[in-house]
Structures are given as C-alpha cells and as structure tokens.
Amino acid sequence: MAKADKKSSRKQSNFVSRYFRETVGELRKVTWPTRQEATSLTIVVLIVITVMSAFLGVLDFIYSRFFIIIFGS
C-alpha cells in the first residue's frame, strides 16, 4: 500500500505543477493593455457606474414616491 500512497501523492503534485505551468503559459499569451489604455478604460467604467447609479437612484426615488401615493403610508 505504500506504493499506492506514493503514486497518488506523486500524481497530485504532478497535477499541481502542471496546473501552474499551464497557467503561466496562458498568461504569457495574453495581450496586456498599455497604461494609457487601462487608464482610459477605467475612466469609462467609472463614468458608466456614475451615470447608472444616478439613473437607478432617480428611478428608486420616483417609484418610492409612487408607492407612497398609492398606498398612502
């Protein structure tokens, strides 16, 4: 049984090392954005988040007033 334990341990460590090797290989294939691209995309995301937050806030305010009028609380 000692051989089976060594074999499964070896198989598991081989799996882990293969996983990390493949992960590093895939990360090398990635086309990373430049600093300027990352900055401009971050600004776009922040603008979209701000606009959508304001829009949803206005809708929430309108719906809450609407339900107050309907249910008279």
C-alpha positions in Angstrom: 0.0 0.0 0.0 2.9 2.3 0.5 3.5 2.3 -3.3 -0.1 3.4 -3.9 0.2 6.3 -1.4 3.4 7.4 -3.1 1.9 7.1 -6.5 -1.2 9.2 -5.6 0.9 11.8 -3.9 3.2 12.0 -6.9 0.2 12.2 -9.2 -1.3 15.0 -7.2 2.0 17.0 -7.1 2.4 16.4 -10.8 -1.2 17.8 -11.3 -0.4 20.9 -9.3 2.9 21.6 -11.1 1.2 21.0 -14.5 -1.6 23.4 -13.5 0.8 26.2 -12.6 2.9 25.6 -15.7 -0.2 25.8 -18.0 -1.4 28.9 -16.1 1.9 30.7 -16.7 1.8 29.6 -20.3 -1.7 31.0 -20.8 -0.8 34.3 -19.1 2.1 34.8 -21.5 -0.3 34.6 -24.4 -2.4 37.5 -23.0 -2.2 40.8 -24.8 -2.0 43.2 -21.8 -3.3 46.7 -22.2 -0.9 49.7 -22.1 -1.0 52.1 -19.2 -2.9 54.6 -21.4 -5.5 52.0 -22.5 -6.0 50.8 -18.9 -6.4 54.4 -17.7 -8.9 55.3 -20.4 -10.9 52.1 -19.9 -11.0 52.7 -16.1 -12.4 56.2 -16.7 -15.1 54.9 -19.0 -16.1 52.3 -16.4 -16.2 55.0 -13.6 -18.4 57.2 -15.8 -20.8 54.4 -16.7 -21.1 53.4 -13.0 -21.8 57.0 -12.0 -24.4 57.5 -14.7 -26.1 54.2 -14.0 -26.1 54.9 -10.2 -27.7 58.3 -10.8 -30.3 56.8 -13.1 -31.2 54.0 -10.7 -31.3 56.5 -7.8 -33.8 58.6 -9.7 -35.9 55.6 -10.6 -35.9 54.5 -6.9 -37.0 57.9 -5.8 -39.8 58.0 -8.4 -41.0 54.5 -7.5 -40.9 55.1 -3.8 -43.0 58.3 -4.1 -45.4 56.5 -6.5 -45.9 53.7 -3.9 -46.3 56.2 -1.1 -49.1 57.9 -3.1 -50.8 54.6 -4.0 -50.6 53.0 -0.5 -50.8 56.2 1.5 -48.2 55.4 4.1 
